[in-house]
Every structure is written in C-alpha cells, then in structure tokens.
C-alpha cells in the first residue's frame, strides 16, 4: 500500500466501481468505494483522499480522476466509453 495514500471512488455503476477499485488496489492504494455522492461527501473528511474518481457533471457520461495531493495537480478526464474494461485500461495509462 502507498503510505498514507487513500482513494475515494464515487461511482453508480457497480462494474465500473469494481474496475476502478481493482486497479487502485493493484497499485497499492487504500480504496473506499461508494455508489452515491452523498456517501462520498460523508467519507471525504474522514478518509482525506489523495485521489478521487467520480462522474463529471459538466460532461455527459464522462468520468474525472482528481488528484487532491499534491494540491493543484491537474485533473484527468475520461470523456469517452465508460465500460468497465475501457475504464480499467484508461486508469492503467494515467496512473
């Protein structure tokens, strides 16, 4: 596990949520995965994630990977196919 590194995955689709969780766990992250924004907001303060994966409300069917640590790191957006296998391949590329 990456020392002190926690990721929060907020994703309604259980297949995508599992794919993201598996990739992050494989990279040594502690992962908290939830299915709603309300659950995500509840966890934010308690787990202080360094990485956040969630849908992008500004783009239909897009997902966003937000690096909260270090502060100001650029977000990465997946704006195309969000099938679990595609999300897994995208994460392998950007992490």
Secondary structure, DSSP 8 states (H G I E B T S, - for coil): --TT-EEEEE-S-HHHHHHHHHHHHHTT-EEEEESSHHHHHHHHHHH--SEEEEE-TTSTT-EEEEE-SSTT---EEE-S---HHHHHHHHHHH-
